[in-house]
Amino acid sequence: MIKGKRRTDLTEEEILKRISSFDIYKKFFGTFTINKTTYNHLRGEKEETPSFIIGNRYGDLLHHDFSAGKEWSGNCFHLVEQIYGCGYDEALRIIDKEFSLGIVSGELGSEYKKITSKYKQPEAAGKRYSLIQVNVRKFTNEELKYWNSYHQDISDLKREQVYSIKELFLNRKRYNLTTTEIRFGYFYEGGWWKIYFPFREKKRKWISNVPIATADGLDILSKEHNTLIAKSKKDKMVCRKVHPYTCAVQNESLSSFSEETISHIQNNSKSIFYGGDSDESGKKASYDITEALGFKHINPPDRLLPDCNDFACWSKIEGLDKLEEHFKIKGLL
């Protein structure tokens, strides 16, 4: 059978797996400070006072020109539309091309590495909400059943600072929660929250103000053992049942690795393995990270696709023994 490449759709989500909203604003607008007004040089008019702001007060990075209104307002993708006078789909193609992301061509370039390596990713760019407040509750039977399917009990959840959410407030405004919907809050030191709705569609699964470079579980690493880096907390929780020396980052992008995180992992590991998703975009991200940082690549097997592409899902359908066998074959254990 002749197999061709699986096509990756050009979407906001695919772009933001590789670069951040901040990167797009930096590339197409230029130098700016988040939540601080500046001059909108894109309008081609001389301004007496700064009128343009790129801020995260109301969620993801958004821009607004107080002198031009809707003409120069929206998110980073809208900005590209406004600069080029094009439609949404064309804006995505322009971003893909300018950063050499290779989503359309299928050939990942290196231009975006050069672009994003020239500056530090600001923490504020990774915050979806400036303030998240929660009231917690006891786990429901359905929620405990959900985590049990991933080999986690109540003691695991307490150790990992995973909570069931009773009330949720975003920027001091109550967020509508139904009584029966399963939802969890991941708490991170510093007062950050990541809210997870596992049964929602992809775009609505997460609400977070956790800085993108926040790592999870670095304290357990040891020079005497190999380290596994997972791309999510749930993957980390599952993999720790097989290999205790597992930590996690926030997502599958290089921007989730700060210099401090890289240094700590390198100084407290025997060998380092990164385990991302096994679908096409996950593999691209994994190879990108391992190539850039010198880590070893260890993803779930392709035979599980398309229904299952990460370690947590794999453990649910086939058990922890399969993960252990895989980790031994790959040299992690």
Buried (B, 14 or more C-beta within 10 A) or exposed (E): EEEEEEEBEBBBEBBBBBBBBBBBBBBBBEEBEBEEBBBBEBBEEEBEEEBBBBBBEEBBBBBBBBBBEEEBBBBBBBBBBBBEEBEEEEBBBBBBBBBBBBBBEEEBBEBBBEBBEEEEBBBBBBBBBBBBBBEEEEBEEEBBEBBEEBBBEEEBBEEBEBBBBBEBBBBEEEBEBEEEEBBBBBBBEEEBBBBBBEEEEEEEEBBBBBBBBBBBBBEEBEEEBBBBBBBBBBBBBBBBBBBEBBBBBBBBBBBBBBEEBBEBBEEBBEEBBBBBBBBBBBBBBBBBBBEBBEBBBBBBEEEBBEEBBBBBBBBBEBEBEBBBEBBEEBEBB
